Amino acid sequence: MPTDTSLSMTALNHLVLGSAFLISVLFGAVMHRTQFCSMGAVADIVNFGDWTRMRMWILAIATALLGTTWLAASGQIALSHSIYTSPDLTWLSALVGGVLFGIGMVLASGCGSKTLVRLGGGSLKALVVFLTLGLGAYATLRGITAIPRVYLLDRVALHLAGTQDLPSLLARHTPWPAHTWLLLLGDAGGLALAAGALWRREGRDARLLLGGIGIGLLVVALWWVSGHLGYVAEDPQTLQSTYVGTLSNHLESFTFVAPLAATLNWLMLYSDTSNVLDIGIVSVFGVIAGSALHALATRRFRWEGLSGLEDTANHMLGGLLMGIGGVTALGCTVGQGITGVSTLSPTSWLALASIIGGGVIGVKYQAWRLERAA
C-alpha cells in the first residue's frame, strides 16, 4: 500500500506539472497572438532597420530579469540551484553553440519556441523542424555529436570558486554581499532594458507590451512553480532536497531544445513505466496547445507544407543546427535569451550575443542566396 507521504509527493508532482502545462498554454497563446519571434526580430533589423520585434524581446528580458530578481531576493527561489549558474563558465561552448543555433533558426524559419507555435498553427514545416531539432539535440546530449561537445568544447572553460552569476562573482571581490549586488544589477539592468524598449512610441504598442511583458512574466511564473512550489527540502525516499517534476533536479523555466528531445524520447518509449513526464515535456505540449487554441479561436489556423527540395533541405538543416547548437550553448533564444539571462549568468549573456550573431550571419546568407539567384 502506498504511504501518505508517497501520495502527497505524487499529488505535488501532478500539481507542478499541471501548473507548468497551464502556464505553457498561455505562453503559446501569447506568442501566437503577438507574433513574438526572435528570429524575426533579428531579420527585421538586418533587412529593414526595424527594431519593433526586437523591442518586444528586450522587454521580455527586462520583465523576466526584474521578476526573477524579486523571486530570488525574497528567498522564494535559489538561483544557485539552476543549471545556468554552475561554477564552470563554458564560454567556447556558448560561442560555438550560439552561432550554430542562430544560423539554424534562420534556415528553419524560427527558433525552438516559434517552431512549436507554428506547429500549433498548422505548419507541417514546423513538424519537420521539430523532428530534426529533437534528433540533433538528443545526439548532442547522448549521441555522436556529444563527443566533440564534451571533449573539445566544454573542456575549454573557466572554473570558478563558486557560482558564476554576476552578483556572486562581484561579492567574492567586493565588500558588498551577493544579495545587494543581485538587487542592484537585477533592478538596474531590468529597468534600463525596459526603458530602452519603451523609449520610442512603437515600443508602447499594445501588441508589443502584451508580448514582451506577457512572455517575461510567464518565464517568472515557471521559475516559481519549479523552484518554489516544486521544491522539497527533504525527499522522503532519498532524504535529500529535490525539485519535483524536473528532469535535471534543478529549478527550471522555459527552454526549447533539450525538452524537444525529451518529448520525442517520451513518445517513442511511452509504454516504459520508467519514462515519466517532466516540466520540459509538458511545456512543449502546452505551447503547441496554446498556439493551436488561439489559432482556431481567431480563425488563423492554416495548413502549411514544404514548397520543394531546397525548402525541405533548409528546414531539416536548420533543425539539426538548432538541436546541436542549442544543447552545446545550453539553451535557445528563450532558454538562454530570456530564462538564462534572468539569472545574471555571464555564460547566458554570451550565448545570447552569439545566437544573435549567428542569426545575422544566417539572414545575410539568405540575402546573398536570393541576390545570386536573381
JOPEGI-V375618 format. One line per field, one symbol per residue. phi: phi as a letter, one per 40 degrees, with the letter a starting at -180 (. if undefined). psi: psi as a letter, one per 30 degrees, with the letter a starting at -180 (. if undefined). burial: b if it has 24 or more other ideal C-beta (glycine too) atoms within 12 Angstrom, else e. Layout:
phi->???
psi->???
burial->???
This chain:
phi->.cccccccccccccccccccccccccdcccccccfcaccccccccccbgccdccccccccccccccccdcccccgcbbccccccbcccccccccccccccccccccccgiccccdcccccchccdccccdcccccccccccbbccccccccbccccaccccacccddcccccbbcccccccccccccccccccccccccccccbcdccccccccccccccccdccccbcccbcacccbgbcabcgbccfbcbbcabbdccccccccccbdcccccbcadccccccccccccccccccbfbcacbbccicccccccccccccccccccccgibcccbcbcccccgcdcccccccccccccccccccccccccccc
psi->kkleeeeeeeeeeeeeeeeeeeeeeeeeeeeeefhkjeeeeeeeeeefgjgefeeeeeeeeeeeeeeeeeeeeggfljffglffglfjjieeeeeeeeeeeeeefeegglaeeeeeeeefggjfeeeeeeeeeeeeeeefefbeffeeeefeeffjlkjlfalfkeeeeeffglfkleeeeeeeeeeeeeeeeeeeefeleffgkeeeeeeeeeeeeeeeeeeeeefeegkjejkfefglkljkgkefhlklakkhdefeeeeeeeefhefjffjllleeefeeeeeeeeeeeeeeeghgkkkklkfaeeeeeeeeeeeeeeeeeeeefglafeeefeeefffhkeeeeeeeeeeeeeeeeeeeeeeeeeeee.
burial->eeeeeeeebeebbeebbebbbbbbbbbbbbbbbbbbbbbbbbbbbbeeeebbbbbbbbbbbbbbbbbbbbbbbeebbbbbbbbbbbebbbbbbbbbbbbbbbbbbbbbbbbbbbbbbbbbbebebbbbbbbbbbbbbbbbbeeebbeebeeebbeebeeeeebbbbbbbbbeeeeeebeebbbbbbbebbeebbeebbeeeebeeebbbbbbbbbbbbbbbbbbbbbbbbbbeeeeeeeeebbbbbbbbbbbbbbbbbbbbbbbbbeeeeeeeeeebbbbbbbbbbbbbbbbbbbeeeeeeeeeeeeeeeeeebbbbbbbbbbbbbbbbbbbbbbbbbbbbbbbbbbbbbbbbbbbbbbbbbbebbeeeeeeee
